[in-house]
Amino acid sequence: MATNARTITTVTPDPTALKALAHPMRLRMLGLLRIDGPGTASGLAERLGLNSGATSYHLRQLAQHGFIEEDETRGNARDRWWRARHEMTNYLAKDAQGDALDVGLAFGQAALNWQITQMQAALAHYADLAPEWRSASTASDYTIALTAEQAEALVKKMQALLQEAGASAPPLGSDLPEGTRPFSIILHAAPHVGEAET
């Protein structure tokens, strides 16, 4: 990887903040601000099919819990711009219990729903991709017999590789070099639970 690595900003919210973020519309707004860069309530409302009042409310909730902040380098008093404060969100610590576990699972479900939507959209647009982007795309799954320790080591190795790639790439939401575009990799790893009985 390139040597111009940067630090990827990450947030680990407390259960109250995570509960606020678990709202599907707030999760989508934060995703748009992270991937596409700063935006206004009216611009986000138009993209999401909401009225600007509802969008403003959700943006204020995201700001209150530290996920976004006003971008004072843009706009004016009438036209407020917002930007994401972090590139990634960590949640559901391995020792989570009680409310922290419940909220983490609720957020995980909201995030999974968003990820499934993104994967479906990617598949729907596959035919429109140039051959080089088709070659870079995949929808794969692997089931491997591992111990818990081996599984954790494998996940950490994949996460380290993805962190390295992210740290070497230009930040999302900025002007990207020609031929570069956001590329989504959704990693889901868990013990296989088998097929539901019918």
Contacts in CASP RR format, 6 or more apart in sequence:
PFRMAT RR
TARGET T0000
AUTHOR 0000-0000-0000
METHOD contacts of the structure
MODEL  1
MATNARTITTVTPDPTALKALAHPMRLRMLGLLRIDGPGTASGLAERLGL
NSGATSYHLRQLAQHGFIEEDETRGNARDRWWRARHEMTNYLAKDAQGDA
LDVGLAFGQAALNWQITQMQAALAHYADLAPEWRSASTASDYTIALTAEQ
AEALVKKMQALLQEAGASAPPLGSDLPEGTRPFSIILHAAPHVGEAET
1 164 0 8 1.000
1 165 0 8 1.000
1 167 0 8 1.000
1 168 0 8 1.000
2 168 0 8 1.000
4 168 0 8 1.000
5 164 0 8 1.000
5 167 0 8 1.000
5 168 0 8 1.000
6 167 0 8 1.000
6 171 0 8 1.000
7 167 0 8 1.000
8 87 0 8 1.000
8 88 0 8 1.000
8 163 0 8 1.000
8 166 0 8 1.000
8 167 0 8 1.000
9 85 0 8 1.000
9 86 0 8 1.000
9 87 0 8 1.000
9 88 0 8 1.000
10 86 0 8 1.000
10 87 0 8 1.000
10 88 0 8 1.000
10 89 0 8 1.000
10 90 0 8 1.000
11 66 0 8 1.000
11 67 0 8 1.000
11 85 0 8 1.000
11 86 0 8 1.000
11 88 0 8 1.000
11 89 0 8 1.000
11 90 0 8 1.000
12 89 0 8 1.000
12 90 0 8 1.000
12 91 0 8 1.000
12 93 0 8 1.000
13 21 0 8 1.000
13 65 0 8 1.000
13 67 0 8 1.000
13 89 0 8 1.000
13 91 0 8 1.000
15 99 0 8 1.000
15 100 0 8 1.000
15 103 0 8 1.000
15 104 0 8 1.000
16 65 0 8 1.000
17 65 0 8 1.000
17 66 0 8 1.000
17 67 0 8 1.000
18 91 0 8 1.000
18 103 0 8 1.000
18 104 0 8 1.000
18 107 0 8 1.000
19 103 0 8 1.000
19 106 0 8 1.000
19 107 0 8 1.000
20 26 0 8 1.000
20 61 0 8 1.000
20 62 0 8 1.000
20 64 0 8 1.000
20 65 0 8 1.000
21 27 0 8 1.000
21 30 0 8 1.000
21 62 0 8 1.000
21 65 0 8 1.000
21 67 0 8 1.000
21 89 0 8 1.000
21 107 0 8 1.000
21 110 0 8 1.000
22 103 0 8 1.000
22 104 0 8 1.000
22 106 0 8 1.000
22 107 0 8 1.000
22 108 0 8 1.000
22 109 0 8 1.000
22 110 0 8 1.000
23 58 0 8 1.000
23 61 0 8 1.000
23 110 0 8 1.000
24 110 0 8 1.000
24 113 0 8 1.000
24 114 0 8 1.000
25 48 0 8 1.000
25 50 0 8 1.000
25 54 0 8 1.000
25 58 0 8 1.000
26 58 0 8 1.000
26 61 0 8 1.000
26 62 0 8 1.000
26 67 0 8 1.000
27 110 0 8 1.000
27 111 0 8 1.000
27 114 0 8 1.000
28 48 0 8 1.000
28 114 0 8 1.000
29 44 0 8 1.000
29 48 0 8 1.000
29 55 0 8 1.000
29 58 0 8 1.000
29 59 0 8 1.000
29 62 0 8 1.000
30 62 0 8 1.000
30 67 0 8 1.000
30 68 0 8 1.000
30 84 0 8 1.000
31 84 0 8 1.000
32 39 0 8 1.000
32 44 0 8 1.000
32 47 0 8 1.000
32 48 0 8 1.000
33 39 0 8 1.000
33 68 0 8 1.000
33 82 0 8 1.000
33 83 0 8 1.000
33 84 0 8 1.000
34 84 0 8 1.000
34 86 0 8 1.000
34 87 0 8 1.000
34 172 0 8 1.000
34 173 0 8 1.000
35 172 0 8 1.000
35 173 0 8 1.000
35 182 0 8 1.000
36 172 0 8 1.000
36 173 0 8 1.000
37 83 0 8 1.000
37 84 0 8 1.000
37 172 0 8 1.000
37 173 0 8 1.000
37 174 0 8 1.000
38 71 0 8 1.000
38 74 0 8 1.000
38 81 0 8 1.000
38 82 0 8 1.000
38 83 0 8 1.000
38 173 0 8 1.000
39 71 0 8 1.000
39 81 0 8 1.000
39 82 0 8 1.000
39 83 0 8 1.000
40 75 0 8 1.000
40 79 0 8 1.000
40 80 0 8 1.000
40 81 0 8 1.000
40 82 0 8 1.000
41 52 0 8 1.000
41 53 0 8 1.000
41 55 0 8 1.000
41 56 0 8 1.000
41 59 0 8 1.000
41 80 0 8 1.000
41 82 0 8 1.000
42 52 0 8 1.000
42 55 0 8 1.000
42 79 0 8 1.000
43 55 0 8 1.000
44 50 0 8 1.000
44 55 0 8 1.000
44 59 0 8 1.000
45 51 0 8 1.000
45 52 0 8 1.000
45 53 0 8 1.000
45 54 0 8 1.000
45 55 0 8 1.000
48 55 0 8 1.000
59 68 0 8 1.000
59 82 0 8 1.000
62 68 0 8 1.000
62 82 0 8 1.000
63 69 0 8 1.000
63 70 0 8 1.000
63 82 0 8 1.000
66 85 0 8 1.000
67 84 0 8 1.000
67 85 0 8 1.000
67 86 0 8 1.000
67 89 0 8 1.000
68 82 0 8 1.000
68 83 0 8 1.000
68 84 0 8 1.000
68 85 0 8 1.000
69 82 0 8 1.000
69 83 0 8 1.000
69 85 0 8 1.000
70 80 0 8 1.000
70 81 0 8 1.000
70 82 0 8 1.000
70 83 0 8 1.000
71 81 0 8 1.000
71 82 0 8 1.000
71 83 0 8 1.000
74 81 0 8 1.000
75 81 0 8 1.000
87 171 0 8 1.000
87 172 0 8 1.000
91 104 0 8 1.000
91 107 0 8 1.000
91 108 0 8 1.000
92 101 0 8 1.000
92 104 0 8 1.000
92 105 0 8 1.000
92 107 0 8 1.000
92 108 0 8 1.000
93 100 0 8 1.000
96 104 0 8 1.000
112 188 0 8 1.000
115 186 0 8 1.000
115 188 0 8 1.000
118 184 0 8 1.000
118 186 0 8 1.000
119 139 0 8 1.000
119 186 0 8 1.000
122 137 0 8 1.000
122 184 0 8 1.000
123 139 0 8 1.000
126 134 0 8 1.000
126 137 0 8 1.000
129 137 0 8 1.000
136 183 0 8 1.000
143 192 0 8 1.000
144 154 0 8 1.000
146 154 0 8 1.000
151 189 0 8 1.000
151 191 0 8 1.000
154 189 0 8 1.000
155 187 0 8 1.000
155 189 0 8 1.000
158 187 0 8 1.000
158 189 0 8 1.000
159 187 0 8 1.000
162 185 0 8 1.000
162 187 0 8 1.000
169 180 0 8 1.000
170 176 0 8 1.000
170 177 0 8 1.000
170 180 0 8 1.000
172 182 0 8 1.000
176 182 0 8 1.000
END
